[in-house]
Amino acid sequence: MISTLCKDIHKLFLAGTKETDRELFDKAHELSRYFMVNQVTTKSIKPVLELERKLIVGKGPNKHHLEEQVLKALIDIADYCAEQDSHKQRLPLTPALLEKPAGNHEKARHALALELEGLPRRCFN
């Protein structure tokens, strides 16, 4: 589902026609809300990260709006991944935190966080 949604958004963005703007905006908003109702996995965020990489180098009249919606989805993922201490403050993702014994749920969140952490490096290199 998320993969198809991201592909549709990219295709509509490349078309760049006024006739498809409404559909493009609807799909972009659907993407921005996707991770509020669907489980985040490393597999489900890969299409979103790929879409963002394509948008960074792309040009079009709706680029700003699309990137805003993609970043909203990524913010939801980051909020899900953030570790919290007993005072509900976020803990930085450090090698020490990753080496700490953790259950499957925490390990999955760490893997997701590492995918997000690598986004700027992959996009801007």
Z-matrix of the N, CA and C atoms (Angstrom, degrees):
N
C 1 1.446
C 2 1.528 1 111.75
N 3 1.355 2 117.84 1 -52.65
C 4 1.460 3 120.68 2 -177.71
C 5 1.523 4 110.92 3 -66.14
N 6 1.314 5 116.59 4 -36.01
C 7 1.455 6 120.53 5 178.70
C 8 1.530 7 110.66 6 -63.77
N 9 1.319 8 116.28 7 -45.16
C 10 1.468 9 121.22 8 178.28
C 11 1.521 10 110.56 9 -63.81
N 12 1.317 11 116.82 10 -42.03
C 13 1.462 12 121.13 11 179.33
C 14 1.524 13 110.84 12 -60.44
N 15 1.314 14 117.35 13 -45.81
C 16 1.468 15 121.23 14 179.82
C 17 1.530 16 111.64 15 -65.32
N 18 1.325 17 116.61 16 -40.54
C 19 1.468 18 119.69 17 177.49
C 20 1.527 19 111.14 18 -64.09
N 21 1.331 20 116.80 19 -41.87
C 22 1.469 21 120.95 20 178.05
C 23 1.524 22 111.01 21 -61.79
N 24 1.319 23 116.54 22 -43.19
C 25 1.465 24 120.73 23 179.35
C 26 1.521 25 110.05 24 -61.19
N 27 1.311 26 116.99 25 -45.56
C 28 1.463 27 119.73 26 -179.11
C 29 1.523 28 111.27 27 -64.52
N 30 1.319 29 116.58 28 -41.50
C 31 1.464 30 120.36 29 179.37
C 32 1.534 31 110.66 30 -62.68
N 33 1.319 32 116.93 31 -44.31
C 34 1.467 33 120.75 32 179.05
C 35 1.529 34 111.08 33 -66.37
N 36 1.310 35 116.56 34 -37.30
C 37 1.462 36 120.58 35 177.23
C 38 1.521 37 110.83 36 -62.40
N 39 1.329 38 116.19 37 -44.83
C 40 1.467 39 119.82 38 179.45
C 41 1.519 40 112.25 39 -65.46
N 42 1.341 41 116.73 40 -33.99
C 43 1.468 42 120.19 41 178.46
C 44 1.518 43 109.91 42 -64.14
N 45 1.324 44 116.79 43 -42.42
C 46 1.457 45 121.95 44 174.27
C 47 1.515 46 115.84 45 56.42
N 48 1.324 47 117.52 46 36.54
C 49 1.469 48 119.49 47 -179.82
C 50 1.521 49 110.55 48 -104.41
N 51 1.306 50 116.17 49 151.55
C 52 1.469 51 121.75 50 177.41
C 53 1.524 52 111.15 51 -61.04
N 54 1.325 53 116.50 52 -32.90
C 55 1.466 54 120.91 53 -177.68
C 56 1.523 55 112.04 54 -65.45
N 57 1.321 56 117.47 55 -27.14
C 58 1.463 57 120.20 56 -176.93
C 59 1.528 58 112.95 57 -102.19
N 60 1.336 59 117.74 58 0.78
C 61 1.461 60 120.52 59 -178.13
C 62 1.524 61 112.63 60 -57.17
N 63 1.320 62 117.79 61 -45.67
C 64 1.472 63 121.13 62 -177.61
C 65 1.536 64 110.32 63 -60.83
N 66 1.325 65 116.69 64 -45.27
C 67 1.461 66 120.59 65 179.17
C 68 1.529 67 110.59 66 -64.04
N 69 1.326 68 116.28 67 -40.99
C 70 1.456 69 121.31 68 178.43
C 71 1.525 70 110.76 69 -61.23
N 72 1.324 71 117.75 70 -46.82
C 73 1.462 72 121.25 71 179.91
C 74 1.528 73 111.12 72 -64.26
N 75 1.324 74 117.29 73 -40.66
C 76 1.467 75 120.68 74 178.94
C 77 1.524 76 111.24 75 -61.90
N 78 1.317 77 116.27 76 -44.11
C 79 1.468 78 120.19 77 -179.68
C 80 1.529 79 110.74 78 -68.90
N 81 1.321 80 116.91 79 -36.83
C 82 1.463 81 120.18 80 178.21
C 83 1.530 82 110.78 81 -63.78
N 84 1.320 83 116.87 82 -40.91
C 85 1.465 84 120.14 83 178.05
C 86 1.529 85 110.91 84 -69.14
N 87 1.308 86 116.41 85 -35.49
C 88 1.468 87 120.36 86 175.53
C 89 1.532 88 109.72 87 -60.97
N 90 1.325 89 116.31 88 -42.11
C 91 1.462 90 120.67 89 177.92
C 92 1.527 91 110.92 90 -63.47
N 93 1.328 92 117.38 91 -43.00
C 94 1.465 93 119.97 92 -177.46
C 95 1.521 94 112.14 93 -62.99
N 96 1.321 95 117.83 94 -24.45
C 97 1.468 96 122.08 95 179.95
C 98 1.531 97 112.91 96 -100.75
N 99 1.297 98 117.78 97 -6.69
C 100 1.464 99 122.33 98 -171.94
C 101 1.528 100 112.88 99 -54.24
N 102 1.321 101 117.13 100 -47.55
C 103 1.459 102 119.99 101 -174.19
C 104 1.528 103 113.08 102 -82.20
N 105 1.314 104 117.22 103 -1.54
C 106 1.466 105 119.86 104 171.62
C 107 1.521 106 110.57 105 -75.66
N 108 1.344 107 116.04 106 -27.18
C 109 1.467 108 119.96 107 -175.72
C 110 1.527 109 113.66 108 -118.77
N 111 1.316 110 117.80 109 -9.64
C 112 1.463 111 121.36 110 -179.13
C 113 1.524 112 109.69 111 -119.08
N 114 1.314 113 115.14 112 148.43
C 115 1.459 114 120.48 113 -178.94
C 116 1.528 115 110.26 114 -66.77
N 117 1.298 116 114.53 115 138.52
C 118 1.457 117 121.84 116 177.25
C 119 1.525 118 108.60 117 -86.26
N 120 1.328 119 116.28 118 128.33
C 121 1.460 120 121.34 119 174.25
C 122 1.524 121 108.06 120 -135.35
N 123 1.322 122 116.39 121 164.07
C 124 1.465 123 117.98 122 177.45
C 125 1.523 124 110.22 123 -63.14
N 126 1.327 125 116.84 124 -31.86
C 127 1.464 126 120.04 125 177.96
C 128 1.533 127 111.26 126 -69.32
N 129 1.323 128 117.82 127 -38.21
C 130 1.466 129 120.25 128 -176.17
C 131 1.523 130 113.04 129 -75.53
N 132 1.334 131 118.27 130 -22.52
C 133 1.464 132 117.33 131 -179.88
C 134 1.528 133 112.95 132 -88.30
N 135 1.319 134 117.54 133 -16.85
C 136 1.467 135 119.66 134 -178.63
C 137 1.537 136 112.78 135 -58.84
N 138 1.346 137 120.31 136 -44.27
C 139 1.465 138 119.17 137 177.97
C 140 1.533 139 112.66 138 -63.67
N 141 1.324 140 117.13 139 -33.04
C 142 1.462 141 120.79 140 178.94
C 143 1.523 142 110.10 141 -68.67
N 144 1.319 143 116.06 142 -43.27
C 145 1.465 144 120.03 143 177.83
C 146 1.532 145 110.94 144 -64.41
N 147 1.321 146 116.53 145 -39.94
C 148 1.467 147 120.71 146 177.98
C 149 1.532 148 110.78 147 -64.63
N 150 1.317 149 117.01 148 -41.82
C 151 1.461 150 120.88 149 177.54
C 152 1.523 151 110.49 150 -60.48
N 153 1.316 152 117.56 151 -44.12
C 154 1.461 153 120.39 152 179.35
C 155 1.521 154 110.90 153 -62.52
N 156 1.322 155 117.95 154 -41.25
C 157 1.475 156 120.37 155 177.64
C 158 1.529 157 110.74 156 -60.46
N 159 1.328 158 116.83 157 -39.36
C 160 1.463 159 120.47 158 178.87
C 161 1.527 160 111.31 159 -69.37
N 162 1.312 161 117.20 160 -38.11
C 163 1.462 162 120.44 161 -179.50
C 164 1.519 163 111.83 162 -68.63
N 165 1.314 164 116.88 163 -33.91
C 166 1.463 165 120.00 164 -179.22
C 167 1.523 166 111.14 165 -58.50
N 168 1.315 167 117.45 166 -41.29
C 169 1.462 168 120.14 167 -178.19
C 170 1.530 169 112.40 168 -91.40
N 171 1.323 170 116.92 169 -10.70
C 172 1.463 171 120.98 170 -178.21
C 173 1.520 172 112.62 171 -79.96
N 174 1.315 173 114.24 172 165.24
C 175 1.462 174 120.98 173 177.52
C 176 1.518 175 107.70 174 -134.41
N 177 1.313 176 114.90 175 140.67
C 178 1.448 177 118.85 176 178.64
C 179 1.512 178 110.69 177 173.70
N 180 1.333 179 116.01 178 164.40
C 181 1.462 180 120.24 179 -175.71
C 182 1.526 181 114.20 180 -68.39
N 183 1.317 182 118.36 181 -20.01
C 184 1.466 183 120.88 182 -176.46
C 185 1.527 184 113.05 183 -109.05
N 186 1.316 185 116.39 184 12.27
C 187 1.462 186 120.52 185 -175.20
C 188 1.529 187 111.79 186 -58.06
N 189 1.312 188 117.34 187 -46.62
C 190 1.470 189 120.48 188 -177.21
C 191 1.528 190 110.85 189 -59.92
N 192 1.306 191 116.60 190 -46.29
C 193 1.465 192 121.18 191 -179.38
C 194 1.528 193 110.69 192 -63.20
N 195 1.315 194 117.61 193 -44.01
C 196 1.467 195 121.11 194 -179.53
C 197 1.523 196 111.76 195 -63.53
N 198 1.308 197 116.19 196 -45.37
C 199 1.460 198 118.88 197 179.78
C 200 1.528 199 110.77 198 -63.40
N 201 1.311 200 117.09 199 -36.00
C 202 1.468 201 120.53 200 176.70
C 203 1.529 202 110.69 201 -60.56
N 204 1.323 203 117.60 202 -43.09
C 205 1.466 204 121.61 203 -179.54
C 206 1.529 205 111.55 204 -69.42
N 207 1.322 206 116.71 205 -39.48
C 208 1.465 207 120.35 206 177.38
C 209 1.530 208 109.58 207 -63.36
N 210 1.313 209 116.45 208 -42.94
C 211 1.463 210 119.34 209 -179.64
C 212 1.529 211 111.39 210 -66.70
N 213 1.308 212 118.29 211 -32.40
C 214 1.470 213 120.12 212 174.81
C 215 1.530 214 109.95 213 -61.34
N 216 1.316 215 116.49 214 -42.29
C 217 1.468 216 119.87 215 177.67
C 218 1.521 217 110.45 216 -63.94
N 219 1.323 218 117.53 217 -41.96
C 220 1.459 219 120.92 218 179.90
C 221 1.530 220 111.70 219 -67.00
N 222 1.317 221 117.51 220 -32.65
C 223 1.465 222 121.19 221 176.57
C 224 1.526 223 109.98 222 -64.97
N 225 1.330 224 117.04 223 -41.71
C 226 1.467 225 119.76 224 176.63
C 227 1.518 226 111.00 225 -60.61
N 228 1.324 227 116.50 226 -39.25
C 229 1.466 228 120.41 227 178.58
C 230 1.527 229 109.45 228 -66.11
N 231 1.328 230 117.03 229 -44.54
C 232 1.466 231 120.48 230 179.97
C 233 1.528 232 110.94 231 -62.01
N 234 1.329 233 117.61 232 -40.67
C 235 1.467 234 120.47 233 177.65
C 236 1.525 235 110.73 234 -62.30
N 237 1.316 236 116.79 235 -38.96
C 238 1.466 237 120.99 236 178.18
C 239 1.529 238 110.81 237 -64.57
N 240 1.318 239 116.33 238 -37.59
C 241 1.464 240 121.19 239 -174.73
C 242 1.522 241 113.48 240 -80.55
N 243 1.310 242 117.90 241 -21.02
C 244 1.460 243 120.85 242 -172.60
C 245 1.521 244 111.69 243 -63.58
N 246 1.301 245 115.14 244 126.57
C 247 1.465 246 121.61 245 173.55
C 248 1.523 247 108.01 246 -76.45
N 249 1.309 248 116.10 247 147.19
C 250 1.457 249 119.94 248 177.27
C 251 1.524 250 109.11 249 -128.36
N 252 1.328 251 114.65 250 144.44
C 253 1.458 252 118.20 251 175.44
C 254 1.526 253 108.85 252 -88.86
N 255 1.314 254 116.92 253 -172.84
C 256 1.465 255 120.32 254 -176.32
C 257 1.527 256 112.57 255 -65.94
N 258 1.315 257 118.13 256 -17.16
C 259 1.465 258 121.93 257 178.43
C 260 1.524 259 111.80 258 -98.07
N 261 1.331 260 117.27 259 14.67
C 262 1.468 261 124.13 260 178.48
C 263 1.526 262 112.40 261 62.62
N 264 1.322 263 117.20 262 29.16
C 265 1.452 264 120.98 263 174.64
C 266 1.521 265 108.32 264 -101.28
N 267 1.318 266 115.76 265 144.10
C 268 1.465 267 120.00 266 -178.29
C 269 1.517 268 111.38 267 -70.44
N 270 1.317 269 114.44 268 141.34
C 271 1.458 270 120.91 269 176.41
C 272 1.525 271 108.47 270 -101.83
N 273 1.323 272 118.22 271 139.28
C 274 1.464 273 119.22 272 178.17
C 275 1.523 274 110.78 273 -69.88
N 276 1.307 275 115.47 274 147.94
C 277 1.462 276 121.07 275 177.53
C 278 1.525 277 107.56 276 -81.01
N 279 1.316 278 115.74 277 104.27
C 280 1.465 279 121.72 278 -176.83
C 281 1.520 280 109.09 279 -121.94
N 282 1.335 281 117.38 280 163.28
C 283 1.462 282 119.18 281 175.61
C 284 1.529 283 112.12 282 -56.52
N 285 1.334 284 117.04 283 -36.96
C 286 1.468 285 119.84 284 179.50
C 287 1.532 286 111.16 285 -63.39
N 288 1.316 287 116.85 286 -40.43
C 289 1.461 288 120.37 287 178.99
C 290 1.528 289 110.35 288 -65.97
N 291 1.326 290 116.47 289 -39.60
C 292 1.461 291 120.41 290 -179.46
C 293 1.532 292 112.18 291 -68.45
N 294 1.328 293 116.94 292 -29.52
C 295 1.459 294 120.57 293 179.86
C 296 1.518 295 112.40 294 -81.82
N 297 1.323 296 116.54 295 -16.46
C 298 1.465 297 121.29 296 -179.19
C 299 1.531 298 109.80 297 -63.43
N 300 1.319 299 117.80 298 137.42
C 301 1.468 300 119.38 299 177.08
C 302 1.527 301 109.85 300 -57.50
N 303 1.313 302 115.71 301 133.79
C 304 1.460 303 120.23 302 -178.52
C 305 1.520 304 108.93 303 -148.10
N 306 1.307 305 114.15 304 158.36
C 307 1.457 306 120.16 305 176.77
C 308 1.514 307 111.06 306 -77.94
N 309 1.312 308 116.65 307 176.41
C 310 1.463 309 121.63 308 -178.20
C 311 1.523 310 112.13 309 -59.88
N 312 1.337 311 116.60 310 -39.00
C 313 1.464 312 120.47 311 -179.27
C 314 1.536 313 110.65 312 -62.59
N 315 1.326 314 116.42 313 -45.53
C 316 1.461 315 119.90 314 -179.63
C 317 1.526 316 111.01 315 -67.20
N 318 1.327 317 116.74 316 -40.58
C 319 1.472 318 120.08 317 178.38
C 320 1.530 319 110.83 318 -61.46
N 321 1.337 320 116.76 319 -39.64
C 322 1.465 321 120.56 320 178.18
C 323 1.521 322 110.28 321 -64.08
N 324 1.313 323 117.00 322 -41.58
C 325 1.474 324 120.19 323 177.79
C 326 1.517 325 110.85 324 -64.18
N 327 1.333 326 117.57 325 -38.96
C 328 1.463 327 120.58 326 177.75
C 329 1.533 328 110.42 327 -63.78
N 330 1.318 329 117.45 328 -41.89
C 331 1.470 330 120.67 329 178.88
C 332 1.524 331 110.70 330 -62.14
N 333 1.323 332 116.84 331 -41.21
C 334 1.462 333 120.51 332 177.44
C 335 1.524 334 110.90 333 -63.95
N 336 1.316 335 115.89 334 -42.48
C 337 1.462 336 119.95 335 179.72
C 338 1.528 337 111.15 336 -62.15
N 339 1.320 338 116.63 337 -38.39
C 340 1.464 339 119.85 338 178.73
C 341 1.528 340 111.31 339 -66.71
N 342 1.332 341 117.50 340 -35.58
C 343 1.474 342 120.38 341 175.11
C 344 1.525 343 109.93 342 -61.70
N 345 1.329 344 116.65 343 -43.68
C 346 1.466 345 120.59 344 179.18
C 347 1.519 346 111.13 345 -66.67
N 348 1.311 347 116.16 346 -40.08
C 349 1.463 348 121.12 347 -178.78
C 350 1.528 349 110.96 348 -60.82
N 351 1.312 350 116.39 349 -33.50
C 352 1.456 351 119.93 350 -178.22
C 353 1.525 352 114.26 351 -79.61
N 354 1.325 353 117.47 352 -13.06
C 355 1.469 354 120.71 353 -176.85
C 356 1.531 355 112.90 354 -56.72
N 357 1.320 356 119.51 355 -52.94
C 358 1.483 357 117.84 356 -178.53
C 359 1.519 358 112.46 357 -59.53
N 360 1.323 359 117.09 358 -38.87
C 361 1.463 360 120.41 359 -179.33
C 362 1.526 361 110.64 360 -63.36
N 363 1.350 362 116.78 361 -43.75
C 364 1.473 363 120.66 362 -178.58
C 365 1.520 364 110.89 363 -71.51
N 366 1.320 365 117.62 364 -33.81
C 367 1.461 366 120.82 365 -176.44
C 368 1.509 367 113.06 366 -76.81
N 369 1.316 368 116.53 367 -37.33
C 370 1.459 369 119.35 368 -170.05
C 371 1.520 370 114.02 369 -106.73
N 372 1.320 371 117.38 370 6.09
C 373 1.470 372 120.11 371 174.75
C 374 1.505 373 110.31 372 -91.87
